[in-house]
Amino acid sequence: MKATVVDLRYKMSDVLKALDRNENVEILYHGKTKGTIVAHQQPLSSKVTEHPFFNMLHAKTSVEEEIEELRGGRHRDL
């Protein structure tokens, strides 16, 4: 998609829709390209089974102990 500076001001919803469609938007100023807005690539979501807390019931430690280990205690730094 090509958009002028005026389009950015008055038709930003169209620009955002183009970005949602993973289109790059060229910014034109006096008919010349000044820059490009590149659509952000969303990372592919992983499966729930690949999460480290999946199937935590069969783990040897409790959930509370695991969370405390991850967070760290405020007295651990002393």
DSSP file (Angstrom, degrees, kcal/mol; ACC not computed):
  #  RESIDUE AA STRUCTURE BP1 BP2  ACC     N-H-->O    O-->H-N    N-H-->O    O-->H-N    TCO  KAPPA ALPHA  PHI   PSI    X-CA   Y-CA   Z-CA
    1    1 A M              0   0    0      0, 0.0    25,-3.1     0, 0.0     2,-0.4   0.000 360.0 360.0 360.0 144.3    0.0    0.0    0.0
    2    2 A K  E     +a   26   0A   0     23,-0.2     2,-0.4    25,-0.0    25,-0.2  -0.954 360.0 178.2-113.7 135.4    1.1    3.5   -0.7
    3    3 A A  E     -a   27   0A   0     23,-3.1    25,-2.8    -2,-0.4     2,-0.1  -0.996  18.7-139.9-138.5 140.2    0.0    6.3    1.6
    4    4 A T  E  >  -a   28   0A   0     -2,-0.4     4,-1.7    23,-0.2    25,-0.2  -0.390  36.9-101.0 -88.2 173.5    0.8   10.0    1.7
    5    5 A V  H  > S+     0   0    0     23,-0.9     4,-1.2     1,-0.2     5,-0.1   0.865 126.2  53.9 -62.9 -35.5    1.4   12.1    4.8
    6    6 A V  H  > S+     0   0    0      1,-0.2     4,-2.7     2,-0.2     5,-0.4   0.880 104.4  55.0 -66.4 -37.9   -2.2   13.3    4.6
    7    7 A D  H  > S+     0   0    0      1,-0.2     4,-2.5     2,-0.2     8,-0.2   0.874 103.3  55.9 -62.2 -36.8   -3.4    9.7    4.5
    8    8 A L  H  < S+     0   0    0     -4,-1.7    -1,-0.2     1,-0.2    -2,-0.2   0.854 113.1  41.8 -62.9 -33.0   -1.6    9.0    7.7
    9    9 A R  H  < S+     0   0    0     -4,-1.2     3,-0.3    -3,-0.2    -2,-0.2   0.924 129.5  22.4 -80.3 -45.8   -3.4   11.8    9.3
   10   10 A Y  H  < S+     0   0    0     -4,-2.7    -3,-0.2     1,-0.2    -2,-0.2   0.665 129.8  37.4-101.7 -17.8   -7.0   11.3    8.0
   11   11 A K    >X  +     0   0    0     -4,-2.5     4,-1.5    -5,-0.4     3,-0.6  -0.187  65.9 134.3-127.7  42.0   -7.1    7.6    6.9
   12   12 A M  H 3>  +     0   0    0     -3,-0.3     4,-2.6     1,-0.2     5,-0.2   0.820  69.5  62.9 -62.8 -30.8   -5.0    6.0    9.6
   13   13 A S  H 3> S+     0   0    0      1,-0.2     4,-2.1     2,-0.2    -1,-0.2   0.889 103.0  49.5 -62.9 -37.3   -7.6    3.2   10.0
   14   14 A D  H <> S+     0   0    0     -3,-0.6     4,-1.9     2,-0.2    -1,-0.2   0.881 110.6  50.2 -66.9 -37.6   -7.0    2.1    6.4
   15   15 A V  H  X S+     0   0    0     -4,-1.5     4,-2.0    -8,-0.2    -2,-0.2   0.916 111.0  48.7 -65.6 -43.0   -3.2    2.1    7.1
   16   16 A L  H  X S+     0   0    0     -4,-2.6     4,-2.0     1,-0.2    -2,-0.2   0.869 109.0  53.1 -66.2 -36.1   -3.7    0.0   10.2
   17   17 A K  H  X S+     0   0    0     -4,-2.1     4,-1.3     2,-0.2    -1,-0.2   0.888 107.8  51.4 -65.0 -38.2   -6.0   -2.4    8.3
   18   18 A A  H  <>S+     0   0    0     -4,-1.9     5,-2.4     1,-0.2    -2,-0.2   0.898 109.5  49.9 -64.8 -39.5   -3.3   -2.8    5.6
   19   19 A L  H ><5S+     0   0    0     -4,-2.0     3,-1.6     1,-0.2    -2,-0.2   0.862 105.8  56.5 -66.8 -34.7   -0.7   -3.6    8.4
   20   20 A D  H 3<5S+     0   0    0     -4,-2.0    -1,-0.2     1,-0.3    -2,-0.2   0.818 104.1  53.8 -63.7 -29.9   -3.2   -6.2    9.8
   21   21 A R  T 3<5S-     0   0    0     -4,-1.3    -1,-0.3    -3,-0.2    -2,-0.2   0.287 122.6-111.3 -84.8  10.6   -3.1   -7.9    6.4
   22   22 A N  T < 5 +     0   0    0     -3,-1.6     2,-0.4     1,-0.2    -3,-0.2   0.803  69.0 147.0  61.6  33.6    0.7   -8.0    6.7
   23   23 A E      < -     0   0    0     -5,-2.4     2,-0.3    -6,-0.1    -1,-0.2  -0.767  48.4-126.0 -94.4 143.5    1.2   -5.4    3.9
   24   24 A N        -     0   0    0     -2,-0.4     2,-0.5    14,-0.1    14,-0.2  -0.681  21.7-141.3 -83.7 145.0    4.0   -3.0    4.0
   25   25 A V  E     - B   0  37A   0     12,-2.6    12,-3.3    -2,-0.3     2,-0.4  -0.942   5.8-150.2-114.7 119.6    3.0    0.7    3.7
   26   26 A E  E     -aB   2  36A   0    -25,-3.1   -23,-3.1    -2,-0.5     2,-0.6  -0.747  12.5-141.9 -86.7 131.8    5.1    3.1    1.7
   27   27 A I  E     -aB   3  35A   0      8,-3.1     7,-3.2    -2,-0.4     8,-1.1  -0.851  17.5-160.8 -97.7 122.6    5.0    6.7    2.9
   28   28 A L  E     -aB   4  33A   0    -25,-2.8   -23,-0.9    -2,-0.6     2,-0.4  -0.839  12.6-176.0-106.8 140.0    5.0    9.2    0.1
   29   29 A Y  E >  S- B   0  32A   0      3,-2.8     3,-1.4    -2,-0.4   -25,-0.0  -0.959  81.3 -14.4-135.4 115.8    6.0   12.9    0.4
   30   30 A H  T 3  S-     0   0    0     -2,-0.4     3,-0.1     1,-0.3    -1,-0.1   0.852 129.6 -55.9  55.8  37.6    5.5   15.0   -2.7
   31   31 A G  T 3  S+     0   0    0      1,-0.2     2,-0.4     0, 0.0    -1,-0.3   0.433 117.5 107.2  81.5  -0.8    5.2   11.8   -4.7
   32   32 A K  E <  S-B   29   0A   0     -3,-1.4    -3,-2.8     0, 0.0     2,-0.4  -0.887  77.1-107.4-114.2 143.7    8.6   10.4   -3.5
   33   33 A T  E     +B   28   0A   0     -2,-0.4    -5,-0.2    -5,-0.2     3,-0.1  -0.518  35.6 173.2 -70.7 123.9    9.0    7.5   -1.1
   34   34 A K  E     -     0   0A   0     -7,-3.2     2,-0.3    -2,-0.4    -1,-0.2   0.699  62.0 -33.8 -99.7 -28.4   10.3    8.7    2.3
   35   35 A G  E     -B   27   0A   0     -8,-1.1    -8,-3.1     2,-0.0     2,-0.4  -0.983  53.5-111.9-176.1 178.9   10.0    5.5    4.1
   36   36 A T  E     -B   26   0A   0     -2,-0.3     2,-0.6   -10,-0.2   -10,-0.2  -0.997  11.8-145.5-135.2 135.6    8.2    2.2    4.7
   37   37 A I  E     -B   25   0A   0    -12,-3.3   -12,-2.6    -2,-0.4     2,-0.4  -0.907  24.4-152.2 -97.3 120.6    6.2    1.0    7.6
   38   38 A V        -     0   0    0     -2,-0.6   -14,-0.1   -14,-0.2     2,-0.1  -0.797  17.2-115.3 -99.3 133.4    6.8   -2.8    7.9
   39   39 A A        -     0   0    0     -2,-0.4     2,-0.3     1,-0.1   -15,-0.1  -0.412  32.8-114.2 -66.1 137.9    4.1   -5.0    9.4
   40   40 A H        -     0   0    0     -2,-0.1     2,-0.6     1,-0.1    -1,-0.1  -0.584  25.1-131.6 -75.1 129.6    5.1   -6.7   12.6
   41   41 A Q        -     0   0    0     -2,-0.3    -1,-0.1    -3,-0.0     3,-0.0  -0.745  18.0-139.0 -85.8 118.7    5.4  -10.4   12.3
   42   42 A Q        -     0   0    0     -2,-0.6     2,-0.1     1,-0.1     3,-0.1  -0.583  22.8-115.0 -75.5 133.9    3.6  -12.2   15.1
   43   43 A P        -     0   0    0      0, 0.0     2,-0.2     0, 0.0    -1,-0.1  -0.405  36.0-101.0 -66.8 146.2    5.5  -15.2   16.5
   44   44 A L        -     0   0    0      1,-0.1     2,-0.2    -2,-0.1    -3,-0.0  -0.476  39.7-116.2 -67.5 134.6    3.8  -18.5   15.9
   45   45 A S        -     0   0    0     -2,-0.2     2,-0.1     1,-0.1    -1,-0.1  -0.510  29.3-133.6 -74.4 138.9    2.0  -19.6   19.1
   46   46 A S        -     0   0    0     -2,-0.2     2,-0.1     1,-0.1    -1,-0.1  -0.406  27.6 -89.3 -88.1 167.8    3.4  -22.7   20.6
   47   47 A K    >   -     0   0    0      1,-0.1     3,-1.1    -2,-0.1     4,-0.3  -0.402  28.4-123.4 -74.5 152.7    1.4  -25.7   21.8
   48   48 A V  G >  S+     0   0    0      1,-0.3     3,-1.6     2,-0.2     6,-0.2   0.844 110.3  63.5 -64.4 -33.3    0.2  -25.8   25.4
   49   49 A T  G 3  S+     0   0    0      1,-0.3    -1,-0.3     4,-0.1     5,-0.1   0.691  95.9  59.0 -68.1 -16.2    2.0  -29.1   25.8
   50   50 A E  G <  S+     0   0    0     -3,-1.1    -1,-0.3     3,-0.0    -2,-0.2   0.538  81.1 106.1 -87.7  -6.9    5.3  -27.4   25.2
   51   51 A H  S X  S-     0   0    0     -3,-1.6     3,-1.8    -4,-0.3    -3,-0.0  -0.506  78.0-126.6 -72.9 140.6    4.9  -25.0   28.1
   52   52 A P  T 3  S+     0   0    0      0, 0.0    -1,-0.1     0, 0.0    -3,-0.0   0.743 107.1  54.8 -62.9 -22.8    7.1  -26.0   31.1
   53   53 A F  T >  S+     0   0    0      2,-0.0     3,-1.1     3,-0.0     2,-0.1   0.468  79.2 118.6 -90.4  -0.2    4.2  -26.0   33.5
   54   54 A F  T <  S+     0   0    0     -3,-1.8    -5,-0.0     1,-0.3    -6,-0.0  -0.441  84.0   9.9 -65.9 137.3    2.2  -28.5   31.5
   55   55 A N  T >  S+     0   0    0     -2,-0.1     3,-1.0     1,-0.1    -1,-0.3   0.870  78.8 155.6  62.4  40.1    1.5  -31.7   33.4
   56   56 A M  G X   +     0   0    0     -3,-1.1     3,-1.5     1,-0.2    -2,-0.1   0.668  56.2  78.4 -70.9 -17.5    2.8  -30.2   36.6
   57   57 A L  G 3  S+     0   0    0      1,-0.3    -1,-0.2     5,-0.0    -2,-0.1   0.813  94.0  48.8 -63.3 -28.4    0.7  -32.7   38.6
   58   58 A H  G <  S+     0   0    0     -3,-1.0    -1,-0.3     2,-0.0    -2,-0.2   0.386  89.2 110.9 -92.4   4.4    3.3  -35.4   38.0
   59   59 A A  S <  S-     0   0    0     -3,-1.5     4,-0.1     2,-0.1    -3,-0.0  -0.378  73.2-128.0 -76.6 158.8    6.2  -33.2   39.0
   60   60 A K  S    S+     0   0    0     -2,-0.1     2,-0.3     2,-0.1    -1,-0.1   0.721  91.2  59.3 -80.2 -21.8    8.2  -33.9   42.2
   61   61 A T  S    S-     0   0    0     -5,-0.1    -2,-0.1     1,-0.1     2,-0.1  -0.728  89.2-110.7-105.4 158.1    7.9  -30.3   43.4
   62   62 A S     >  -     0   0    0     -2,-0.3     4,-2.2     1,-0.1     5,-0.2  -0.378  27.1-112.3 -80.8 164.9    4.7  -28.5   44.1
   63   63 A V  H  > S+     0   0    0      1,-0.2     4,-2.8     2,-0.2     5,-0.2   0.904 118.3  53.9 -62.8 -41.7    3.5  -25.6   42.0
   64   64 A E  H  > S+     0   0    0      1,-0.2     4,-2.4     2,-0.2    -1,-0.2   0.907 109.4  47.7 -61.0 -42.2    4.1  -23.2   44.9
   65   65 A E  H  > S+     0   0    0      2,-0.2     4,-2.0     1,-0.2    -1,-0.2   0.900 112.4  49.4 -65.4 -39.7    7.7  -24.4   45.3
   66   66 A E  H  X S+     0   0    0     -4,-2.2     4,-2.1     2,-0.2    -2,-0.2   0.915 112.1  47.6 -65.9 -43.2    8.3  -24.0   41.5
   67   67 A I  H  X S+     0   0    0     -4,-2.8     4,-2.9     2,-0.2     5,-0.3   0.913 111.2  51.1 -63.8 -42.6    6.9  -20.5   41.4
   68   68 A E  H  X S+     0   0    0     -4,-2.4     4,-2.4    -5,-0.2    -1,-0.2   0.877 109.8  50.8 -62.4 -37.3    8.9  -19.5   44.5
   69   69 A E  H  < S+     0   0    0     -4,-2.0    -1,-0.2     2,-0.2    -2,-0.2   0.898 113.4  44.9 -66.7 -40.2   12.0  -20.9   42.7
   70   70 A L  H  < S+     0   0    0     -4,-2.1    -2,-0.2     1,-0.2    -1,-0.2   0.917 118.9  40.8 -70.4 -43.7   11.3  -18.9   39.6
   71   71 A R  H  < S-     0   0    0     -4,-2.9    -2,-0.2    -5,-0.2    -3,-0.2   0.889 100.8-144.6 -72.3 -39.1   10.4  -15.6   41.3
   72   72 A G     <  -     0   0    0     -4,-2.4     2,-0.2    -5,-0.3    -3,-0.1   0.268  20.8 -87.6  81.0 144.7   13.2  -15.8   43.9
   73   73 A G    >   -     0   0    0      1,-0.1     3,-0.8    -4,-0.1     4,-0.4  -0.487  24.4-124.3 -85.1 157.2   12.8  -14.6   47.4
   74   74 A R  T 3  S+     0   0    0      1,-0.2     3,-0.3    -2,-0.2    -1,-0.1   0.725 114.0  51.3 -72.8 -18.2   13.4  -11.1   48.4
   75   75 A H  T >  S+     0   0    0      1,-0.2     3,-1.0     2,-0.1    -1,-0.2   0.533  88.4  82.2 -92.3  -6.6   15.8  -12.4   51.0
   76   76 A R  T <  S+     0   0    0     -3,-0.8    -1,-0.2     1,-0.2    -2,-0.2   0.778  84.1  60.0 -68.9 -26.1   17.8  -14.5   48.5
   77   77 A D  T 3         0   0    0     -4,-0.4    -1,-0.2    -3,-0.3    -2,-0.1   0.646 360.0 360.0 -76.8 -14.5   19.8  -11.5   47.4
   78   78 A L    <         0   0    0     -3,-1.0    -1,-0.2    -4,-0.1    -2,-0.1   0.488 360.0 360.0 -75.7 360.0   21.3  -10.8   50.8
